[in-house]
Amino acid sequence: MKKRDILLITDSHLTEHCPERVVFRSLLEKISGSDYDVLFLGDIFDVWIGCSGYESSVHHEFMEWCSREKKKRNLWFIEGNHEFYIRQKRSEYFTEVFTDFALLDDGALFAAHGDRINYHDTAFNLLRGILRNPFSYFVMKLFGYTGFGTSFSGEIRKDLRTTNQKQKHYFPEEELQELDQELKTKNVESAVVGHFHRSGSSGIIQILENFTEGQYTVGIYGSGKGIRTLPAHELFGALE
């Protein structure tokens, strides 16, 4: 495929009945008629577990769109802290799925969800390890087969909300600065993360806001041009 500018989308936290679902669907429709590649930076769903018994219509709608659009453009996906086993079980819907970070445009663009930047958060790292291993996958798959997948997913959602609030209360400025310096030594020109539900920057690192109804930003990366962000009222015009 030819090299295109890349849309950067993060933290929509979609559920079956949230108002963001309608807005997100409209965004995907606009992208279908545009000339962009797309990088999803994670937490696109409130919880997405790539096992039978856990996926609902909101997941299937997204996968159907990806299946069509993958034929026309690059679609990359980085697992956030609300997505599980997507690389192992749902990678066919994307050009590539990353579990940690992505280096695109020959290494000029670094992208990550952002949840692992605060490496001092031992409680979060422990929860991540518990939920992301072969044994936990076996247990989740078993719950899915026995019909308890939905309730089990709800319990995971509760735990994630608790750890998310703690992570966002402590904004890792020093850790972001460390990452910025490390990326510069590797000749990375632009970097983007989500997760923190706020906008900002730290050196070359651009932090994208979460995607909410009416107020959201989407990043656009261009090779040699860096990252710019567009608010909601400008985005749809840019996709015409």
Secondary structure, DSSP 4 states (H G I P E B T S, - for coil): -----EEEE----B-SS-THHHHHHHHHHHHHTS--EEEE-S--BS-EE-STTT--HHHHHHHHHHHHHTTTS-EEEE--TTEESHHHHSGGGSSEEESSEEEETTTTEEEE-STTS-TT-HHHHHHHHHHSSHHHHHHHHHHHHTT-HHHHHHHHHHHHHHHHHHHHHS--HHHHHHHHHHHHHTT--EEEE-SSSS-EEETTEEEPPP--SS--EEEEEETTTEEEEEEHHHHHHHT-
